[in-house]
Amino acid sequence: MDANVITTKRITYFKEGDNMFLFSKSKRMVNIVLDDYVIRIAVSKGNNLESIKLLEEREVPLGLIEHGKIIDEMKFYEWMKELIREMGLRRHPVRFYVPNSLVIMRHVTIPEELIGEGLHEYFYTEIGKSIHLPFQEALFDVFVPKVEGHKEVETNEQQKRGVLFAAPEEEINKYMTIFADVSLRPEAVDIEPLGVYRYFFHLYERKKDVVSLFFEMNLTSYHLSIFHHHIPEFIRHQYLDIQTSVWKITNKNSNLLTWEYHEKTDTLLGELGDHITELGRIMDFYRYSLYKGEKKVDEIIVHGDYPDIEKIVTKLKEQYDIPVKLLQAYMSESHDKEVDIRFIPVLGLALKGERIDAPRD
């Protein structure tokens, strides 16, 4: 069985450090990030930022996708078909993220003797027994940390730990089918927090023992993930009480969309304030409930497509006494080709297959 292709009951994505998916230098890879209101596409010829040849975003018409689920399959198919034809991407391989709202993460213990296919067969039988998910049929994969030189991973106890990601099979198969029907060739699915961290690690120096909280603030939702030693420890996705329809595009013909909010600003600011406060409760939960006061979030790293994201950074700095950083987006390791930070998730997807080594001092 090809380990790089989606199969029934299983999501397969590239694990950090693996070199599982190779393609010729002449073949373009289409990387897609979809939200309810926007699609972002990076076309690359390798697994490095410099290989990206196209980086664009387009509006997704209202009513096609809601909370990550395809609502109108026929209209979504017609829209995707025209988009792929217009961009000249037919017959190219594609990889994409599971929508954040559909992802479930569970920390799991792995029997020491299990590896490879046996690992997935084991968890296939455990889902519904010891592992309970909020959907009947699941696509899943298990993230097993393998970081050279990482003392915690080198112990037998640590090697028994893993992170299971799961999503509803029915919803992911809709995306797979439509992508295939518009002449794309689905080859891999990824989880967005892993992609964002992959980008972050690729471009920025890391220190040992730093617990990083990634806070993605978008037009109608926020997503957070907490990483320590390359390992995802916590994720949370939350929709705002804000409808997509209240955001209007002022430059529809541009490859970089400008959004304006068309309701009472006080409503939006109140909603944002509530969720920034909620972030503190989540950090307390992580520190005291999950780790009994032994670990805490050391830094908040902000990104997303919210138009006034600098104000989000300012509010976080005012409310929390830890470093808050706005993650910048570059298409080169030398940081000399800057792009809008809304593209960070798709840049991380284009880096799939990059190796993660031991944490730096």
TORKOL-4160 file (C-alpha; in steps of 0.2 Angstrom, whole numbers, padded with zeros to 4 digits, m for minus):
361
<pt num="1" X="0000" Y="0000" Z="0000"/>
<pt num="2" X="0007" Y="0017" Z="m0004"/>
<pt num="3" X="0009" Y="0026" Z="0012"/>
<pt num="4" X="0007" Y="0043" Z="0004"/>
<pt num="5" X="m0011" Y="0042" Z="m0002"/>
<pt num="6" X="m0027" Y="0044" Z="0007"/>
<pt num="7" X="m0035" Y="0027" Z="0011"/>
<pt num="8" X="m0051" Y="0022" Z="0019"/>
<pt num="9" X="m0051" Y="0024" Z="0038"/>
<pt num="10" X="m0034" Y="0033" Z="0037"/>
<pt num="11" X="m0027" Y="0050" Z="0034"/>
<pt num="12" X="m0009" Y="0050" Z="0028"/>
<pt num="13" X="0002" Y="0065" Z="0029"/>
<pt num="14" X="0021" Y="0067" Z="0029"/>
<pt num="15" X="0028" Y="0066" Z="0046"/>
<pt num="16" X="0042" Y="0078" Z="0050"/>
<pt num="17" X="0059" Y="0071" Z="0045"/>
<pt num="18" X="0052" Y="0058" Z="0032"/>
<pt num="19" X="0056" Y="0059" Z="0014"/>
<pt num="20" X="0041" Y="0049" Z="0009"/>
<pt num="21" X="0035" Y="0058" Z="m0006"/>
<pt num="22" X="0046" Y="0062" Z="m0021"/>
<pt num="23" X="0042" Y="0070" Z="m0038"/>
<pt num="24" X="0052" Y="0076" Z="m0052"/>
<pt num="25" X="0058" Y="0094" Z="m0053"/>
<pt num="26" X="0047" Y="0097" Z="m0068"/>
<pt num="27" X="0031" Y="0092" Z="m0060"/>
<pt num="28" X="0021" Y="0106" Z="m0051"/>
<pt num="29" X="0013" Y="0102" Z="m0034"/>
<pt num="30" X="m0003" Y="0111" Z="m0030"/>
<pt num="31" X="m0005" Y="0115" Z="m0012"/>
<pt num="32" X="m0023" Y="0121" Z="m0007"/>
<pt num="33" X="m0029" Y="0129" Z="0009"/>
<pt num="34" X="m0048" Y="0131" Z="0010"/>
<pt num="35" X="m0059" Y="0141" Z="0022"/>
<pt num="36" X="m0077" Y="0145" Z="0021"/>
<pt num="37" X="m0074" Y="0161" Z="0012"/>
<pt num="38" X="m0057" Y="0159" Z="0003"/>
<pt num="39" X="m0045" Y="0147" Z="m0006"/>
<pt num="40" X="m0026" Y="0150" Z="m0005"/>
<pt num="41" X="m0015" Y="0141" Z="m0018"/>
<pt num="42" X="0003" Y="0139" Z="m0019"/>
<pt num="43" X="0011" Y="0130" Z="m0034"/>
<pt num="44" X="0028" Y="0123" Z="m0031"/>
<pt num="45" X="0041" Y="0112" Z="m0039"/>
<pt num="46" X="0050" Y="0106" Z="m0024"/>
<pt num="47" X="0048" Y="0105" Z="m0005"/>
<pt num="48" X="0056" Y="0122" Z="m0001"/>
<pt num="49" X="0050" Y="0140" Z="m0001"/>
<pt num="50" X="0061" Y="0145" Z="m0016"/>
<pt num="51" X="0052" Y="0132" Z="m0027"/>
<pt num="52" X="0035" Y="0141" Z="m0026"/>
<pt num="53" X="0030" Y="0148" Z="m0043"/>
<pt num="54" X="0013" Y="0154" Z="m0039"/>
<pt num="55" X="0004" Y="0161" Z="m0024"/>
<pt num="56" X="m0014" Y="0167" Z="m0025"/>
<pt num="57" X="m0030" Y="0168" Z="m0016"/>
<pt num="58" X="m0048" Y="0168" Z="m0022"/>
<pt num="59" X="m0065" Y="0171" Z="m0014"/>
<pt num="60" X="m0075" Y="0156" Z="m0011"/>
<pt num="61" X="m0093" Y="0160" Z="m0015"/>
<pt num="62" X="m0105" Y="0161" Z="m0001"/>
<pt num="63" X="m0115" Y="0145" Z="0002"/>
<pt num="64" X="m0102" Y="0132" Z="m0005"/>
<pt num="65" X="m0093" Y="0128" Z="0012"/>
<pt num="66" X="m0099" Y="0131" Z="0029"/>
<pt num="67" X="m0089" Y="0127" Z="0045"/>
<pt num="68" X="m0077" Y="0117" Z="0034"/>
<pt num="69" X="m0091" Y="0106" Z="0026"/>
<pt num="70" X="m0095" Y="0106" Z="0008"/>
<pt num="71" X="m0114" Y="0111" Z="0008"/>
<pt num="72" X="m0117" Y="0112" Z="m0011"/>
<pt num="73" X="m0107" Y="0099" Z="m0020"/>
<pt num="74" X="m0112" Y="0103" Z="m0038"/>
<pt num="75" X="m0109" Y="0122" Z="m0036"/>
<pt num="76" X="m0092" Y="0119" Z="m0028"/>
<pt num="77" X="m0087" Y="0107" Z="m0041"/>
<pt num="78" X="m0092" Y="0119" Z="m0055"/>
<pt num="79" X="m0083" Y="0133" Z="m0046"/>
<pt num="80" X="m0067" Y="0122" Z="m0043"/>
<pt num="81" X="m0068" Y="0116" Z="m0061"/>
<pt num="82" X="m0067" Y="0134" Z="m0068"/>
<pt num="83" X="m0054" Y="0139" Z="m0056"/>
<pt num="84" X="m0042" Y="0125" Z="m0060"/>
<pt num="85" X="m0045" Y="0127" Z="m0079"/>
<pt num="86" X="m0042" Y="0146" Z="m0077"/>
<pt num="87" X="m0025" Y="0143" Z="m0067"/>
<pt num="88" X="m0019" Y="0129" Z="m0079"/>
<pt num="89" X="m0018" Y="0116" Z="m0065"/>
<pt num="90" X="m0027" Y="0101" Z="m0073"/>
<pt num="91" X="m0019" Y="0084" Z="m0070"/>
<pt num="92" X="m0007" Y="0090" Z="m0057"/>
<pt num="93" X="m0005" Y="0082" Z="m0040"/>
<pt num="94" X="m0013" Y="0091" Z="m0025"/>
<pt num="95" X="m0011" Y="0091" Z="m0006"/>
<pt num="96" X="m0023" Y="0100" Z="0006"/>
<pt num="97" X="m0027" Y="0102" Z="0024"/>
<pt num="98" X="m0041" Y="0095" Z="0033"/>
<pt num="99" X="m0052" Y="0110" Z="0038"/>
<pt num="100" X="m0048" Y="0115" Z="0056"/>
<pt num="101" X="m0066" Y="0113" Z="0062"/>
<pt num="102" X="m0066" Y="0095" Z="0057"/>
<pt num="103" X="m0050" Y="0089" Z="0065"/>
<pt num="104" X="m0050" Y="0079" Z="0082"/>
<pt num="105" X="m0033" Y="0077" Z="0091"/>
<pt num="106" X="m0031" Y="0064" Z="0104"/>
<pt num="107" X="m0015" Y="0059" Z="0114"/>
<pt num="108" X="m0013" Y="0041" Z="0113"/>
<pt num="109" X="m0001" Y="0027" Z="0121"/>
<pt num="110" X="0007" Y="0016" Z="0108"/>
<pt num="111" X="0011" Y="m0002" Z="0112"/>
<pt num="112" X="0030" Y="m0004" Z="0111"/>
<pt num="113" X="0030" Y="m0018" Z="0098"/>
<pt num="114" X="0019" Y="m0009" Z="0085"/>
<pt num="115" X="0027" Y="0000" Z="0070"/>
<pt num="116" X="0021" Y="0004" Z="0052"/>
<pt num="117" X="0005" Y="m0004" Z="0046"/>
<pt num="118" X="0003" Y="m0013" Z="0062"/>
<pt num="119" X="0001" Y="0003" Z="0071"/>
<pt num="120" X="m0013" Y="0009" Z="0061"/>
<pt num="121" X="m0022" Y="m0008" Z="0062"/>
<pt num="122" X="m0021" Y="m0007" Z="0080"/>
<pt num="123" X="m0029" Y="0010" Z="0081"/>
<pt num="124" X="m0042" Y="0005" Z="0068"/>
<pt num="125" X="m0048" Y="m0007" Z="0081"/>
<pt num="126" X="m0047" Y="0005" Z="0096"/>
<pt num="127" X="m0057" Y="0018" Z="0088"/>
<pt num="128" X="m0075" Y="0016" Z="0095"/>
<pt num="129" X="m0068" Y="0006" Z="0110"/>
<pt num="130" X="m0054" Y="0015" Z="0120"/>
<pt num="131" X="m0054" Y="0030" Z="0108"/>
<pt num="132" X="m0071" Y="0039" Z="0106"/>
<pt num="133" X="m0074" Y="0051" Z="0092"/>
<pt num="134" X="m0089" Y="0062" Z="0088"/>
<pt num="135" X="m0092" Y="0054" Z="0071"/>
<pt num="136" X="m0096" Y="0036" Z="0065"/>
<pt num="137" X="m0083" Y="0034" Z="0051"/>
<pt num="138" X="m0066" Y="0041" Z="0053"/>
<pt num="139" X="m0050" Y="0045" Z="0043"/>
<pt num="140" X="m0035" Y="0045" Z="0054"/>
<pt num="141" X="m0017" Y="0044" Z="0056"/>
<pt num="142" X="m0005" Y="0044" Z="0071"/>
<pt num="143" X="0009" Y="0056" Z="0073"/>
<pt num="144" X="0024" Y="0048" Z="0081"/>
<pt num="145" X="0037" Y="0060" Z="0087"/>
<pt num="146" X="0054" Y="0056" Z="0080"/>
<pt num="147" X="0067" Y="0070" Z="0084"/>
<pt num="148" X="0085" Y="0065" Z="0084"/>
<pt num="149" X="0094" Y="0070" Z="0100"/>
<pt num="150" X="0078" Y="0074" Z="0109"/>
<pt num="151" X="0081" Y="0066" Z="0126"/>
<pt num="152" X="0062" Y="0064" Z="0130"/>
<pt num="153" X="0060" Y="0054" Z="0114"/>
<pt num="154" X="0075" Y="0043" Z="0117"/>
<pt num="155" X="0066" Y="0035" Z="0132"/>
<pt num="156" X="0056" Y="0020" Z="0131"/>
<pt num="157" X="0041" Y="0028" Z="0139"/>
<pt num="158" X="0041" Y="0043" Z="0127"/>
<pt num="159" X="0042" Y="0032" Z="0112"/>
<pt num="160" X="0025" Y="0024" Z="0117"/>
<pt num="161" X="0017" Y="0041" Z="0116"/>
<pt num="162" X="0009" Y="0048" Z="0100"/>
<pt num="163" X="m0004" Y="0060" Z="0094"/>
<pt num="164" X="m0019" Y="0054" Z="0084"/>
<pt num="165" X="m0028" Y="0065" Z="0072"/>
<pt num="166" X="m0045" Y="0061" Z="0065"/>
<pt num="167" X="m0058" Y="0068" Z="0054"/>
<pt num="168" X="m0075" Y="0063" Z="0047"/>
<pt num="169" X="m0072" Y="0051" Z="0032"/>
<pt num="170" X="m0088" Y="0057" Z="0023"/>
<pt num="171" X="m0083" Y="0075" Z="0023"/>
<pt num="172" X="m0065" Y="0072" Z="0018"/>
<pt num="173" X="m0070" Y="0061" Z="0004"/>
<pt num="174" X="m0081" Y="0075" Z="m0003"/>
<pt num="175" X="m0065" Y="0085" Z="m0006"/>
<pt num="176" X="m0056" Y="0070" Z="m0013"/>
<pt num="177" X="m0069" Y="0066" Z="m0025"/>
<pt num="178" X="m0072" Y="0084" Z="m0031"/>
<pt num="179" X="m0053" Y="0087" Z="m0033"/>
<pt num="180" X="m0052" Y="0071" Z="m0043"/>
<pt num="181" X="m0067" Y="0076" Z="m0054"/>
<pt num="182" X="m0059" Y="0093" Z="m0058"/>
<pt num="183" X="m0043" Y="0084" Z="m0065"/>
<pt num="184" X="m0032" Y="0086" Z="m0049"/>
<pt num="185" X="m0023" Y="0071" Z="m0042"/>
<pt num="186" X="m0025" Y="0070" Z="m0023"/>
<pt num="187" X="m0009" Y="0063" Z="m0016"/>
<pt num="188" X="m0009" Y="0069" Z="0002"/>
<pt num="189" X="m0018" Y="0077" Z="0016"/>
<pt num="190" X="m0011" Y="0087" Z="0031"/>
<pt num="191" X="m0016" Y="0095" Z="0047"/>
<pt num="192" X="m0014" Y="0114" Z="0047"/>
<pt num="193" X="m0006" Y="0116" Z="0064"/>
<pt num="194" X="0008" Y="0104" Z="0059"/>
<pt num="195" X="0010" Y="0114" Z="0043"/>
<pt num="196" X="0011" Y="0131" Z="0052"/>
<pt num="197" X="0024" Y="0124" Z="0064"/>
<pt num="198" X="0034" Y="0117" Z="0050"/>
<pt num="199" X="0035" Y="0134" Z="0042"/>
<pt num="200" X="0039" Y="0142" Z="0059"/>
<pt num="201" X="0053" Y="0129" Z="0062"/>
<pt num="202" X="0060" Y="0131" Z="0044"/>
<pt num="203" X="0063" Y="0150" Z="0045"/>
<pt num="204" X="0066" Y="0154" Z="0064"/>
<pt num="205" X="0078" Y="0149" Z="0077"/>
<pt num="206" X="0071" Y="0138" Z="0091"/>
<pt num="207" X="0076" Y="0137" Z="0109"/>
<pt num="208" X="0075" Y="0121" Z="0120"/>
<pt num="209" X="0060" Y="0119" Z="0132"/>
<pt num="210" X="0050" Y="0134" Z="0125"/>
<pt num="211" X="0031" Y="0131" Z="0124"/>
<pt num="212" X="0024" Y="0140" Z="0109"/>
<pt num="213" X="0006" Y="0144" Z="0107"/>
<pt num="214" X="0001" Y="0148" Z="0089"/>
<pt num="215" X="m0014" Y="0159" Z="0088"/>
<pt num="216" X="m0022" Y="0161" Z="0071"/>
<pt num="217" X="m0035" Y="0175" Z="0070"/>
<pt num="218" X="m0046" Y="0174" Z="0054"/>
<pt num="219" X="m0062" Y="0183" Z="0048"/>
<pt num="220" X="m0074" Y="0171" Z="0056"/>
<pt num="221" X="m0064" Y="0160" Z="0068"/>
<pt num="222" X="m0048" Y="0157" Z="0077"/>
<pt num="223" X="m0037" Y="0142" Z="0079"/>
<pt num="224" X="m0024" Y="0139" Z="0092"/>
<pt num="225" X="m0011" Y="0125" Z="0094"/>
<pt num="226" X="0002" Y="0123" Z="0108"/>
<pt num="227" X="0019" Y="0115" Z="0103"/>
<pt num="228" X="0033" Y="0109" Z="0114"/>
<pt num="229" X="0048" Y="0100" Z="0107"/>
<pt num="230" X="0040" Y="0099" Z="0090"/>
<pt num="231" X="0025" Y="0089" Z="0097"/>
<pt num="232" X="0007" Y="0096" Z="0096"/>
<pt num="233" X="0000" Y="0095" Z="0114"/>
<pt num="234" X="m0016" Y="0105" Z="0112"/>
<pt num="235" X="m0027" Y="0112" Z="0098"/>
<pt num="236" X="m0043" Y="0122" Z="0099"/>
<pt num="237" X="m0054" Y="0129" Z="0085"/>
<pt num="238" X="m0068" Y="0141" Z="0088"/>
<pt num="239" X="m0080" Y="0150" Z="0076"/>
<pt num="240" X="m0084" Y="0168" Z="0081"/>
<pt num="241" X="m0102" Y="0174" Z="0082"/>
<pt num="242" X="m0099" Y="0183" Z="0066"/>
<pt num="243" X="m0106" Y="0179" Z="0049"/>
<pt num="244" X="m0095" Y="0178" Z="0033"/>
<pt num="245" X="m0108" Y="0189" Z="0024"/>
<pt num="246" X="m0104" Y="0204" Z="0035"/>
<pt num="247" X="m0086" Y="0204" Z="0027"/>
<pt num="248" X="m0085" Y="0212" Z="0010"/>
<pt num="249" X="m0071" Y="0212" Z="m0003"/>
<pt num="250" X="m0066" Y="0229" Z="m0010"/>
<pt num="251" X="m0055" Y="0222" Z="m0024"/>
<pt num="252" X="m0062" Y="0206" Z="m0031"/>
<pt num="253" X="m0051" Y="0206" Z="m0046"/>
<pt num="254" X="m0035" Y="0205" Z="m0035"/>
<pt num="255" X="m0024" Y="0190" Z="m0031"/>
<pt num="256" X="m0023" Y="0198" Z="m0013"/>
<pt num="257" X="m0041" Y="0201" Z="m0007"/>
<pt num="258" X="m0045" Y="0216" Z="0005"/>
<pt num="259" X="m0059" Y="0213" Z="0017"/>
<pt num="260" X="m0070" Y="0226" Z="0026"/>
<pt num="261" X="m0082" Y="0223" Z="0040"/>
<pt num="262" X="m0099" Y="0230" Z="0036"/>
<pt num="263" X="m0108" Y="0229" Z="0053"/>
<pt num="264" X="m0106" Y="0238" Z="0070"/>
<pt num="265" X="m0088" Y="0238" Z="0075"/>
<pt num="266" X="m0093" Y="0237" Z="0093"/>
<pt num="267" X="m0100" Y="0220" Z="0090"/>
<pt num="268" X="m0084" Y="0214" Z="0082"/>
<pt num="269" X="m0072" Y="0221" Z="0095"/>
<pt num="270" X="m0083" Y="0214" Z="0109"/>
<pt num="271" X="m0082" Y="0197" Z="0101"/>
<pt num="272" X="m0063" Y="0198" Z="0099"/>
<pt num="273" X="m0061" Y="0204" Z="0117"/>
<pt num="274" X="m0071" Y="0189" Z="0123"/>
<pt num="275" X="m0060" Y="0176" Z="0114"/>
<pt num="276" X="m0043" Y="0185" Z="0119"/>
<pt num="277" X="m0049" Y="0183" Z="0137"/>
<pt num="278" X="m0054" Y="0165" Z="0134"/>
<pt num="279" X="m0036" Y="0162" Z="0128"/>
<pt num="280" X="m0030" Y="0165" Z="0146"/>
<pt num="281" X="m0042" Y="0152" Z="0152"/>
<pt num="282" X="m0035" Y="0140" Z="0140"/>
<pt num="283" X="m0017" Y="0144" Z="0145"/>
<pt num="284" X="m0022" Y="0141" Z="0163"/>
<pt num="285" X="m0030" Y="0124" Z="0158"/>
<pt num="286" X="m0014" Y="0119" Z="0149"/>
<pt num="287" X="m0003" Y="0124" Z="0164"/>
<pt num="288" X="m0013" Y="0118" Z="0179"/>
<pt num="289" X="m0025" Y="0105" Z="0173"/>
<pt num="290" X="m0014" Y="0096" Z="0159"/>
<pt num="291" X="0003" Y="0098" Z="0167"/>
<pt num="292" X="m0001" Y="0102" Z="0186"/>
<pt num="293" X="0009" Y="0118" Z="0185"/>
<pt num="294" X="0025" Y="0110" Z="0178"/>
<pt num="295" X="0024" Y="0118" Z="0161"/>
<pt num="296" X="0016" Y="0134" Z="0155"/>
<pt num="297" X="0015" Y="0144" Z="0138"/>
<pt num="298" X="0031" Y="0154" Z="0136"/>
<pt num="299" X="0026" Y="0164" Z="0120"/>
<pt num="300" X="0011" Y="0168" Z="0109"/>
<pt num="301" X="0014" Y="0168" Z="0090"/>
<pt num="302" X="0001" Y="0176" Z="0080"/>
<pt num="303" X="m0004" Y="0175" Z="0062"/>
<pt num="304" X="m0020" Y="0174" Z="0051"/>
<pt num="305" X="m0030" Y="0184" Z="0039"/>
<pt num="306" X="m0039" Y="0196" Z="0051"/>
<pt num="307" X="m0036" Y="0213" Z="0043"/>
<pt num="308" X="m0031" Y="0222" Z="0059"/>
<pt num="309" X="m0021" Y="0208" Z="0066"/>
<pt num="310" X="m0008" Y="0221" Z="0073"/>
<pt num="311" X="m0022" Y="0226" Z="0085"/>
<pt num="312" X="m0024" Y="0208" Z="0090"/>
<pt num="313" X="m0005" Y="0208" Z="0094"/>
<pt num="314" X="m0007" Y="0224" Z="0104"/>
<pt num="315" X="m0022" Y="0218" Z="0114"/>
<pt num="316" X="m0013" Y="0201" Z="0118"/>
<pt num="317" X="0003" Y="0211" Z="0124"/>
<pt num="318" X="m0008" Y="0222" Z="0135"/>
<pt num="319" X="m0017" Y="0207" Z="0143"/>
<pt num="320" X="m0003" Y="0194" Z="0145"/>
<pt num="321" X="0014" Y="0195" Z="0153"/>
<pt num="322" X="0023" Y="0184" Z="0140"/>
<pt num="323" X="0031" Y="0188" Z="0123"/>
<pt num="324" X="0019" Y="0190" Z="0109"/>
<pt num="325" X="0025" Y="0190" Z="0091"/>
<pt num="326" X="0018" Y="0192" Z="0074"/>
<pt num="327" X="0024" Y="0178" Z="0063"/>
<pt num="328" X="0030" Y="0185" Z="0047"/>
<pt num="329" X="0029" Y="0177" Z="0030"/>
<pt num="330" X="0043" Y="0174" Z="0018"/>
<pt num="331" X="0046" Y="0164" Z="0002"/>
<pt num="332" X="0065" Y="0162" Z="0006"/>
<pt num="333" X="0076" Y="0157" Z="0020"/>
<pt num="334" X="0085" Y="0173" Z="0019"/>
<pt num="335" X="0069" Y="0183" Z="0023"/>
<pt num="336" X="0071" Y="0194" Z="0008"/>
<pt num="337" X="0055" Y="0190" Z="m0001"/>
<pt num="338" X="0041" Y="0195" Z="0011"/>
<pt num="339" X="0022" Y="0190" Z="0007"/>
<pt num="340" X="0006" Y="0193" Z="0017"/>
<pt num="341" X="0005" Y="0183" Z="0033"/>
<pt num="342" X="m0012" Y="0175" Z="0027"/>
<pt num="343" X="m0001" Y="0163" Z="0016"/>
<pt num="344" X="0008" Y="0155" Z="0031"/>
<pt num="345" X="m0002" Y="0140" Z="0031"/>
<pt num="346" X="m0001" Y="0136" Z="0013"/>
<pt num="347" X="0018" Y="0140" Z="0014"/>
<pt num="348" X="0019" Y="0127" Z="0027"/>
<pt num="349" X="0010" Y="0114" Z="0016"/>
<pt num="350" X="0022" Y="0118" Z="0002"/>
<pt num="351" X="0037" Y="0113" Z="0014"/>
<pt num="352" X="0029" Y="0096" Z="0017"/>
<pt num="353" X="0044" Y="0083" Z="0018"/>
<pt num="354" X="0056" Y="0095" Z="0026"/>
<pt num="355" X="0066" Y="0088" Z="0040"/>
<pt num="356" X="0065" Y="0093" Z="0058"/>
<pt num="357" X="0081" Y="0090" Z="0068"/>
<pt num="358" X="0085" Y="0092" Z="0086"/>
<pt num="359" X="0080" Y="0108" Z="0095"/>
<pt num="360" X="0093" Y="0122" Z="0095"/>
<pt num="361" X="0100" Y="0129" Z="0110"/>
